[in-house]
């Protein structure tokens, strides 16, 4: 009897190993070979698949070389920040194939095709499934979800960040900017790193407006989210094999898991605190936190507490970064383009004088609109938009097999001479003087700082309003020039980030 059990166990183990071997062959060899063959037959090529890492080692080496040291002030950042996309687009064309391990990535740079992808009719191009560190960072939030889960939270977010709702946030934004400018008095005539200052400001604003609290209450959540973001970026091009990663954890994986658990625990405390303070009331509040808890407490919505936690931590972790980078790059560009700084200041003074900006007034800041668009073109907050392919799809004249992901390189579009002309790398806000359509020669999907279609960034109006208010109040009080200590080192740190900050010298008006 024991020998029979041993025989059955051995046979079972052999079958399991055989099945595992078959699945590995299928994933690491058959699928890549089939995808390469199908795509090559339709004229789509790229760097050949290399077992087991794909093209990731090449990408890491190219990025290490291109971002080895800071550069002279120049806005030609595409070859530096995404050298693999820059070079392979030149070699293989606007649409090319790339490999992250055995996972096929189709890079698409043709605006017509991008429009088709992002409009996502009939759900043909869902969000790309996140794994590993990225999944720990983003969780199951509106950014990653699909279907009914996404639709319910998106509707709520649209209401929270709707134009009328944003008007009620203006006083809170002004209070936060006032506090920052009061602190800036000690920097009169001196260097100040506005990137660092704006990081504090935007976290304070998102805390006040979305969560009804202050920065200090959520400070530890921001700090943990920042650490998790850094770990995610560090491991962006690392390929880990599922079987091995289940058995052996790297130091970064252990740290990321700990941060994820602690962030969830801290956010849950925030939820419980709000629930406790609103006991016996019909609503948990009108801000984003309150509305999320309202949705969770309505059983008909089918929203679980884990999704609410992920929504909150995503806003905490990423919601403020877009505005931080936009403000920092705008001050940088205005500090080296004094003529446009003066145009913006004159417009602000003409509209508001020395009074606080109003919600109606900021909609009439035409020069500032052009400046912000040009900043978003040169230094887009997000460099790449991703989508998945779950079934065979027809994109333009190409039939795409399943088991692929689509990458849309926004930086490539925004820095394309074909779209913007020979002066593509110059700061020229006037190119937006007659609107985006005119600036892009009516080319669809050529300007995508906040995406497009149903999954466009829900915080677009919030970010631009906060930016306009902050810039208006700074321009009323200060002139500023770039500091001799500024080091131009744009880098991909989740967003296009000034790696060493943005140092300017403040000159009181």
ABEGO torsion letter per residue (X at the ends): XAAAAAAAAAAAAAAAAAAAAAAAAAAAAAAAAAAAAAAAAAGBBEBBBBOAAEAAAAAAAAAAAAAABBBBBBABAAAAABAAAAAAAAAAEABBBBBBEABBBBBBABAAAAAAAAAGBGGABBBBBBBEAAAAAAEBBAAABBEAAAAAAAAAAAAAABAAAAAAAAAAAAAAAAAAAAAAAAABGBBBBAAAAAAAAAAAAAAAAAAGBBAAAAAAAAAAAAAAAAAAAAAAABBBBAAAAAABBBAAAAAAAAAAAAAAAAAAAAAAAAAAAABGBABAEABAAAAAAAAAABAAAGBBAAAAAAAAAAAAAAAAAAAAAAAAAAAAAAAABAAAAAAAAAAAAAAAEABBBBAAAAAABAAAAAAAAAAAAABBABABBBBBBABBBBBEABBBBBGBBBBBBAAAAAABAAAAEAAAABBBAAAAAAEAAAAAGGBBGABAAAEBEAABBAAAAAAAAAAAAAAAAAAAABBBBBBAABBBBBBBBGBBBBAAEBBBBBBBX
